[in-house]
Amino acid sequence: MVNCPECVSREITKKKTQLEAEFNAEEQEDGYEFRAPPYREIEDTIDFEGLGLIMKLDSATKHFICKRCGLYATREQVSDIRYKLSRKESTKSDKQYDYLDWWQKSKSDKAKE
């Protein structure tokens, strides 16, 4: 069974905002900092069958179809979409680390890039 990556991503963002709202309501006064659980942990708590996120296979064309959002894709396309949606966004510290790494390289290594 294949889960629709777009619908799963939407449900995970809903769950994250819900957790943030609950945290802000309860723990903000105590000075705690919110740290969202990892993508996989949130994904494990969602009931995909109950939400209708399971994609159906069209055996004639070997494509998966999501009845909720209408996504029509092959297994490889579903995998690519899932990878793109679960990728971490680059932050300022990531960019600074990349620049530092580039700065510390020798001149010949920089010329190769």
N, C-alpha and C positions, 0 to 999 in steps of 0.2 A: 504494500500500500504506500502510495506517495502522497505527501501532504503538499498543499498549494503553498509555495514559498511566499507569495505576496500576501495572502490572507494570514499566514502564520506571523509574518513580520508585523502586520497591522495589530494582531492580537497581542504580540509581545510588547509593542510600544504602548498599547492601552494598559497592559499589566504594569509596565514600568511607571507610567504616569499615575496609576492608581496607588502603587507602592510609595511613590514620592509624596502624593497627597496625604496618605496615611501617616507617613513619617513626619511631614511638616506639621500636621495637626497635633501629633503626640510628643515628638522628641525634640523639636526645635528649641523649646525653652531650656532644655538641659544642656545645650551646647554640643550635641552630637552632630556628626557630619554624616549625610546620607551617602551610602555606597550601594549602587544598584547591583543586584545579583547578576552573575554571568548569564549570557544568552542561553546556554544549554540548561541551566537550572530553571529559568523561566519557562523554557520550552517544555521541560518535563512536567510542569504543573498544569499545562493546558490540555483539556480533553478535546482532541481533534475530531473524533467521531461525533461527539455531542454538538459541536459547532458546525459540522458539515464541511470540514476542511480537507477531507479525503478526496483525491482526484480520481476520476473514472478513466479507464483505459479504453480507447477506441481501437479495437483489435485490427480493423481494416487498414488504418493509417499509422498505427503504433504511436499515437499521440495521446497525451493525458489531457483531460478536460476538467476544469474546476467549475462546478455547478453554482458556486457562490459568486465568483468574480468573472468567470468566463475565460480564464487563461487557457490557451490551447498551445501545448508545447511538447516536444520530444523529451525523453529522459535527460539527454545532454543539456538541453535548454533549461530544463527545470533545475538541474545541478548548477548551471552558470548563474541563474537568477538567485538561487539560494546563496551562492558564494558572494555575489555582489551585495546582497542585502545584509549579510551577516558580517561583512568586512568592517573593521574599526575605522572610524574617521580619523584622519591625521590631525593631531593637536599642535599647538605652538611648540611644546617641548619636543615633539617628534621632529619638527622642522629644524629646531635648534640643534638637535642631536645630529641630524643629517648634515647640516652645515659644518658642525664641528668635525665630523668624520671626514668631510671633503677637505676642510682646511688642514687637517693633519696628514693628508696624503702627500706623497712626493710629487714633484712637478711632472715627472714622466707618467705617473699613474693618472694625473688629471688630464694630460694630453690624450690618453687612450680613450677617455670618455667622450 
